[in-house]
Amino acid sequence: MTEDPELRKLYHDLDSKCAGIKSAAKLLRDCPPEERAEMLSLMKEGANALLKCLSDLEKRLGAGKN
């Protein structure tokens, strides 16, 4: 079965955004106090992008329909 290119992109985006947030969480531990607010802001942006990606994937897969 050939995977839809749009679906493949959504899975890639999901993987990338999760990895980015995970990496940022590890960096946050050793982040200088003066950089923490910026790092947290970037992580929140990443989380919002992740939520959008999940919503798009849900729509694409037709999930949540009962």
C-alpha positions, 0 to 999 in steps of 0.5 A: 500500500502506498502512503498518501504524501500528505499523511506521510508529511503529517507523521514526519511533522509529528515526529519532528515536533515531539523530538524538538520538545523532548530535546528542549526539555533536556536542554532546559535543565542546564539552561542559564536562568536568563535564557529559561524564559525564552526556552520555555516560550519556544517550547510552548510554541512547539507544543502549540504546533504539535497540537495543530499537527495532531488536530490535522492528523485527526482530521485526516484520519477521520479519528474522533468520529463515533 
